[in-house]
Amino acid sequence: MNQTAVLHGVFAVLLVAGILVQQTPLRVGLIGLGVVCFVAGIVLARRDDDGGAAAAE
């Protein structure tokens, strides 16, 4: 499975868990971790795209 897809899937799970949790610090932590995973997935996707563009030049 693609690493980007895994990170975005983890983001979705952490986001839902953060919404369902009642404790505020835990909620903020889970949503924050989800955002970090989402951004990491975007960075991985961009890094993979940039490698192909540099090789074409």
PyRosetta script that sets phi, psi and omega in degrees:
from pyrosetta import init, pose_from_sequence

init()
pose = pose_from_sequence("MNQTAVLHGVFAVLLVAGILVQQTPLRVGLIGLGVVCFVAGIVLARRDDDGGAAAAE")
pose.set_psi(1, 147.0)
pose.set_omega(1, -178.2)
pose.set_phi(2, -66.5)
pose.set_psi(2, 136.2)
pose.set_omega(2, -179.9)
pose.set_phi(3, -61.8)
pose.set_psi(3, -36.3)
pose.set_omega(3, 178.4)
pose.set_phi(4, -63.5)
pose.set_psi(4, -42.9)
pose.set_omega(4, 178.9)
pose.set_phi(5, -64.5)
pose.set_psi(5, -38.9)
pose.set_omega(5, 178.8)
pose.set_phi(6, -64.2)
pose.set_psi(6, -45.8)
pose.set_omega(6, -179.7)
pose.set_phi(7, -64.2)
pose.set_psi(7, -38.1)
pose.set_omega(7, 177.6)
pose.set_phi(8, -71.5)
pose.set_psi(8, -32.0)
pose.set_omega(8, 174.4)
pose.set_phi(9, -66.2)
pose.set_psi(9, -41.9)
pose.set_omega(9, 176.3)
pose.set_phi(10, -62.9)
pose.set_psi(10, -39.0)
pose.set_omega(10, 176.2)
pose.set_phi(11, -56.8)
pose.set_psi(11, -46.4)
pose.set_omega(11, -178.9)
pose.set_phi(12, -63.1)
pose.set_psi(12, -43.1)
pose.set_omega(12, -179.9)
pose.set_phi(13, -64.5)
pose.set_psi(13, -45.4)
pose.set_omega(13, -179.7)
pose.set_phi(14, -66.2)
pose.set_psi(14, -35.8)
pose.set_omega(14, 178.4)
pose.set_phi(15, -64.7)
pose.set_psi(15, -46.5)
pose.set_omega(15, 178.6)
pose.set_phi(16, -63.6)
pose.set_psi(16, -43.1)
pose.set_omega(16, 178.0)
pose.set_phi(17, -61.6)
pose.set_psi(17, -41.1)
pose.set_omega(17, 178.7)
pose.set_phi(18, -64.4)
pose.set_psi(18, -34.1)
pose.set_omega(18, 178.7)
pose.set_phi(19, -72.2)
pose.set_psi(19, -36.9)
pose.set_omega(19, -176.1)
pose.set_phi(20, -79.2)
pose.set_psi(20, -23.7)
pose.set_omega(20, -177.6)
pose.set_phi(21, -72.7)
pose.set_psi(21, 143.3)
pose.set_omega(21, -177.5)
pose.set_phi(22, -90.0)
pose.set_psi(22, -29.0)
pose.set_omega(22, -176.3)
pose.set_phi(23, -78.7)
pose.set_psi(23, 127.8)
pose.set_omega(23, -175.1)
pose.set_phi(24, -61.4)
pose.set_psi(24, -47.5)
pose.set_omega(24, -179.0)
pose.set_phi(25, -62.4)
pose.set_psi(25, -39.2)
pose.set_omega(25, 178.2)
pose.set_phi(26, -67.5)
pose.set_psi(26, -38.7)
pose.set_omega(26, 178.2)
pose.set_phi(27, -61.2)
pose.set_psi(27, -47.7)
pose.set_omega(27, -179.9)
pose.set_phi(28, -63.5)
pose.set_psi(28, -40.9)
pose.set_omega(28, 179.3)
pose.set_phi(29, -63.3)
pose.set_psi(29, -44.8)
pose.set_omega(29, -179.7)
pose.set_phi(30, -65.8)
pose.set_psi(30, -43.5)
pose.set_omega(30, 179.1)
pose.set_phi(31, -66.5)
pose.set_psi(31, -38.8)
pose.set_omega(31, 177.3)
pose.set_phi(32, -62.3)
pose.set_psi(32, -44.3)
pose.set_omega(32, 176.3)
pose.set_phi(33, -62.4)
pose.set_psi(33, -37.9)
pose.set_omega(33, 177.3)
pose.set_phi(34, -62.1)
pose.set_psi(34, -42.4)
pose.set_omega(34, 178.8)
pose.set_phi(35, -64.1)
pose.set_psi(35, -40.5)
pose.set_omega(35, 178.2)
pose.set_phi(36, -61.3)
pose.set_psi(36, -43.0)
pose.set_omega(36, 178.6)
pose.set_phi(37, -64.4)
pose.set_psi(37, -39.5)
pose.set_omega(37, 179.7)
pose.set_phi(38, -63.6)
pose.set_psi(38, -46.1)
pose.set_omega(38, 179.4)
pose.set_phi(39, -64.7)
pose.set_psi(39, -39.9)
pose.set_omega(39, 178.4)
pose.set_phi(40, -62.0)
pose.set_psi(40, -38.1)
pose.set_omega(40, 176.6)
pose.set_phi(41, -63.6)
pose.set_psi(41, -39.8)
pose.set_omega(41, 177.9)
pose.set_phi(42, -66.5)
pose.set_psi(42, -42.8)
pose.set_omega(42, 179.6)
pose.set_phi(43, -61.9)
pose.set_psi(43, -43.0)
pose.set_omega(43, 178.0)
pose.set_phi(44, -62.4)
pose.set_psi(44, -42.5)
pose.set_omega(44, 179.8)
pose.set_phi(45, -64.4)
pose.set_psi(45, -41.9)
pose.set_omega(45, 179.8)
pose.set_phi(46, -66.7)
pose.set_psi(46, -39.7)
pose.set_omega(46, -179.9)
pose.set_phi(47, -63.2)
pose.set_psi(47, -41.0)
pose.set_omega(47, 177.8)
pose.set_phi(48, -65.3)
pose.set_psi(48, -39.4)
pose.set_omega(48, 179.2)
pose.set_phi(49, -68.0)
pose.set_psi(49, -39.8)
pose.set_omega(49, -179.2)
pose.set_phi(50, -65.5)
pose.set_psi(50, -34.3)
pose.set_omega(50, 179.2)
pose.set_phi(51, -63.3)
pose.set_psi(51, -37.3)
pose.set_omega(51, 178.5)
pose.set_phi(52, -71.6)
pose.set_psi(52, -34.6)
pose.set_omega(52, -179.2)
pose.set_phi(53, -72.2)
pose.set_psi(53, -36.5)
pose.set_omega(53, -179.7)
pose.set_phi(54, -69.7)
pose.set_psi(54, -33.7)
pose.set_omega(54, -180.0)
pose.set_phi(55, -72.9)
pose.set_psi(55, -26.9)
pose.set_omega(55, -178.4)
pose.set_phi(56, -75.3)
pose.set_psi(56, -23.2)
pose.set_omega(56, -177.2)
pose.set_phi(57, -78.7)
pose.dump_pdb("model.pdb")
